[in-house]
Amino acid sequence: MSEVMVDEGSLELGRRLATEVLEPMKRAFVGKDEIIDLMGVCLVAGENLFLLGPPGTAKSMLVHDLGRRLDGKTFDYLLTRFTEPNELFGPFDIRRLREGELVTNTEGMLPEASLVFLDELLNANSAILNSLLGALNERVFRRGRETRRLPMLMAVGASNRLPEEEALNALFDRFLMRVPCDNVPTPRLGDVLDAGWRLDAAAAANAAAAPTVSVEDVRRLNKAIHSVDTGAVRQPLMDLVIRLRQAGIPISDRRAVKLQRLIAASALLSGRTAALVSDLWVCRYIWDTVEQQEVLAAVVREVIARVPADGRDHPRSRGDEAPDPEALARDLGDLAERLDAEDVPADERATLRDRLGVLAARCQWVKNEQQRTALEERVEGLWKVVGTK
């Protein structure tokens, strides 16, 4: 149990952030509800969000719109392989340099922003990597003997690919939550055109929504999450982490600890002083590879389904989204290739068996009967292979 309960003022702030900032954003951006909900949770938890998707899917617009609604400073930058530290953190102050002091002029740069958007994040080179790691993880900027605390509430990184180099894994790891950001389905293209036209008109008229929740209000919520009672989810979270590890998804102790912040943030945004098992929905977004998304969704869905629905659940917690049959087929194909390998170690064989069980359960939720039958037949064949290995 938490020794200090969340005060009513913080609960009201959480409700206002959800209803007066996040909900209007959902009305303004078609098909981005999931991303906007995750932005809200990361904002309150003080964690970073990674968007995986092609250019032109409104990623930077979402961050800028959120910044305007919070009356906060936003910094965004497109990284290339040649980006230098000065381009992100600012140049040395020439006037101070003449006086023999190495001080960075950060005006208008990343160290002064409350929200940061880094496009093509994985183009980061070694020259800026160490500075970025400190900024993203510790909210600290270090340059020589200069050390500054950063006002950054949240960083959003984006790329159309996942890291392939070992050096970039540490940078990717600083983004605890990951979510795809794609073009909206074709049937909703008309809605996108209408919404985009309205956004353009508002921008041309300089008619940005007046902030109703401030950056300082968000900082107050950052502090309030430590007063949320997470006792009811401690054991379910432990069980979930163990099961995910058994399914071949590595969850470090550090990431498991950080998940508690996201769980508490979900509770605050739902107007609660205590976390519920349904707040474990945030764990769907801690994947490292595209192939892990379906497995995570299935395992988390199963855990949440064990408890009755509560009127205070976060609206994202019990989504009725159906599994993607194509993604399931890819995962089953990957599993089949690994099972075909010779001399599969016993521990890996057990992991593959656990993962197959998760995918088998997920296949039952495919809506199209023909696709569901084909997937279940493939699962049945893989069970036979697992039994003979």
N, C-alpha and C positions, 0 to 999 in steps of 0.2 A: 504494500500500500504506500502511496505517496504521503509524506509527512505534511506537505503544504498543498492544499487544494487549489485548483484553478479559480481565480477570482471571477466574479460575474462580468466585470468589464472586459476581461480577455475572451470570455465566451461570446460576448456580444460582438467583439471585434472579429472573431472567427466566423460568426454568422454573417456579418456585414461583408467580409471579404468574399464569402461564397456568393451572396445574393446581389451585391452592388458592384462587384468587380468581375468575378468569374462568369456569372450568368450572362451579363451583358456582352462579354467577350464571345460567349458561345453563340449568341444571336448575331453577332457581327461576322463571325468566321464560320463558314459552312463546313461541316465534317471534321471539326477540330476539337470536339468536346473532350475526347480522351486526353489529348495533349494539354488542353487548358486545365482540366482537373489535376493532371500531374504537375503542371506549373504551379498551381495553388498549393499542393502538398509540399513540393520542394521548396517553395518560397517560405512557408511556415516552418519547415524543418531545417532550413538553412543548408540544403543539399543541392547538388547540381544535376541537370537534366541533359541527356544526349538524345538528339533527334537523328534518326537514320532515314535518309530519303534524298530524292533528286532535287536539283535547284527548282525554284519557282513554285514551291508549295507553302508559301507564306510563313516560313520559319522566322525570319527576322521581323516581319510585320507583327507577329504575335508578341515578340519580346518588346518591341517599341510601343505597341498598344498597351501592354501591361504597365510599362514604365510611365506612360502618360496618365493612366488611371491612378497610379500611386504617387504622381507628382515627383517621380524620381529621375535621376540622371541615368541614361542608357549609353553604353559604349558597345559598338559592334565593329567587327573587322573581319575581312576575308584573308585568311592565312595562306601564304604560299611557302614554297621551300626556301625562299630567300628573305622571309620576314625577319626584321631585326628587332631587338628589344625596344629601341627608341620608338618604333611604330606602335607599340602597345602601351608602354609605360611612360613614354615621354623622353625628350632629350635632356642632357645636362643643362642646368641654368647657367647661361654664359656669364651673366653678371656676377653670380656667386663663384663661378669658376675662376674669374679674374681675381677674386679675393682668396683663392686657394682652397675653396670648399667644393666638394663633389656632391651637389644636390640636384635631384631630378626635378624638372619642371613638368608636373603632372596635369596641368590644366587641360581639361577636356579629354583626358586619357583614361585608361582602365583603372588606375588607382583611385579615381574620384567617383567612379560609377557605382550605383546601387544595383544595377542589372547589367550583365555582360552577355553579349552574343558573339561567339567565335565560329564563323562559318569555315567550312573545310578544315575543321579542327585537326585532323590527322595529317595535315601538311606541316605541322609544327616541326621545326628543326632543332638541333641540339643547342643553338645559340639562345633560344627563348625557352627551352624545355624546363630548365631548373627554376627559372623565375615563374613560369606558369604553374608548375607543381606547387610551389609555396603559396601562390595566390589562390589557387583553387582549393587546396586542402586546409591550409592554416589561416587563410584570409590575411596574409602578410606579404608585403613586397620588400625584398632585400636587394640592395645594390651596393657593393663595397661595404662601408661601415654604416650605410643608411638603412634603416629598418622602419617600415610604416605599417600600421594596422589599416586594413582596407575596409571600406564601408559596404563592400559587396554583399548583397543578400543572396544572390543566386547567379550562377553562370549557366548558360545554355550553349552547348556545343552541337555542331551539326556536321554531317558528312554523308556522302552517298556510298561509303564503304566502311568496313570494320578494320581494326588495326591488323596489319600483317607483319609488322616489325616489332621485335622484342622491346625496343626503346619506347615505342608508343603505347605499350600495354599499361605502363604506369600512369600515363596521361589519361587513357580511357578509363582506368580504374577510379579516377577522381570523379567520375560521373556515375553515381550510384544507380540512378534511374535511367532506363533506356526505352525508347518507344519509336516505332516506325512513323514517318511523316510522308505520306504519299499523296498523289493527286486524288481528288475525290472521285467516286464511281461516276461513270458516264451519265446515269439517270439523274444525277444531282447537278449536272453541269449548268443548267439554267439557274438554279439557286446560287451557284458560285458567281455567275455573271452578275446577277442582281445585287448580291452582297458586295462584290468587288466594286460595282458602280457606285454604291452608296458610300463605301469607304473612301473612294477617290473624291467624291463630292464633298464629304466631310473634311478631308485633308485640304482640298482646294479652298474651302471656306474657313479653314483653321478652326473647325468646330469640334475640337476634341472634347470628350466628356470631362466634366469637372471632377477632380479627384474626390472621392468620398472616404477613402482609407489612405492614410499617409505611410511613407516609408517608416516613420517612427512607430506607427501602429504595428507594422509588421515586425519591427524589432521587439516590441512588447510581446508579440505572439511567439517569437523565437525563444524568449525567456520562459514563457508560460508552458511550453511543451514539457519541461522538466517537472512540472507539477501535475501532469496527467497521470492518473493511476493506470499502470500497465500490468498490474498483477494478474488479471484474468487472462491475458494473452501470453504470459511468459512461457508456460509449459507448451501450449499449442505452437508457439514460435519455435521453441527448441525442437519439438517433434517434426515440424515442417523442415527446418534446416537439415536435420538428420536424414529425413527422407529424400530431400533434394540431393544431398551428397551421395546417397546410395544410388540415385538415378543418374549419377555422373555429372551433376552440375556443381562445380566447386563454389562453396560459400565460405569465405574466410571468417574467422572469429571477428575481425574488425568490421566486416560488412554486416555480420549478424547483429553486432552492437548498434551500428548506425541505423539498421532497420527499425529499431525501437523509436527513433526520432520521427520517421515517416509514419509509423503507426499512430504515434501520439498526435501528429499533425492532422491525420485523417479524423481522429476523434474531435479535435478542436474545431475543424471546419464543419463538423456535423453537430456542433453545439453541445458536446459532451465533456464531462470532467474525467471520464474513465474510458479506456480503450475496450473495444469488443473484438471477439474473434473475427468478425467480418472486416475489421480494419486490416487484416492480413492481406487484403486485396492488393496492397501496394507491392507485395512480393512477386507479383506477376511480371514486374518490370525490371528484374535484376539479371536478365540474361546476358550472356557474353557472345552468343552466336545466334543466328536466325533460327537454327534448328532447335534451340532450347525453348523457344517461345511457346510452342504447343504443349510441351511437357510441363512447363511452369504453370501455364493456364489451367491445365487439367488437375494438377496436384493441388493448387491453391483453391480451385473451385470445389474440389472434393472436401477439403478441410472446412471451408466456410459452410458448405451444404449440411454439415453435421449439426449445426446449431440453427434454431428457428429464426426466421426473419424477424428483424426488430425495426420498428418504425423510425428508429434513430440511426440506422445503418447509413453509411456513406452511399450516395446514389450510384457510385461506380462499383460498389462491392459485389453486387449480385446481378451484374449485367447478363442478359440472355443471349449474348453473342454466340452463334454456332461456330463449331470448329471449322477451320479451313481444310476441306478434303485434299486439296493439292499439297498443302503443307504437311498433312498427315502422310500422304503418299511419299513425299520426299523423305520424311523422317523414317518411315518403314524401309525405304530403299537403302538409306544410310545404315540402318540397323542390319539389314540383310548382308550388305557388303562386309561389315565388321564380323558378322557371324561366319561368313565364308572363309575368313582368314584362318590359316592353319595355326594350331597350337595356341588357341585363345586361353590366356591365364584364367585360373579359377575365379579370382576376384573380379576380373573384367566380365567374365561370363555371368556372374551374379548381378553385376551392374546392368548388363544388357537385358537380363531377364526382368529386372525391376522396371527398366524403361519400357520394355515391351508391354508390361502390365498397365502402365500409365497410358500408353498409346492405345491399347485395346479398349480401355474404358472411354477414352476420348472419341474413338470411332463410333461408339453407340449414339453419340449426340449429333452425328451428321444428318442433316434434314433430308437430303436427296436419297431416296431408297436405293436406287441403282448404285450410286457412289458408296453408300454405307455397306451394301452387300459385298461389293468388290473389295473394300478395305478390310472387312471382317474375314473374308476368305484369305486375304494375304496374311492377316494376323494369325489365323489358324495354321497356315503353313509354316510361319515363323515359330510358333509354339512347338511344332514338331521338330524343327531344327534345333531349338534351344534344348529340347529334351534329349537329343542325341549327342550334344556336345559335351 
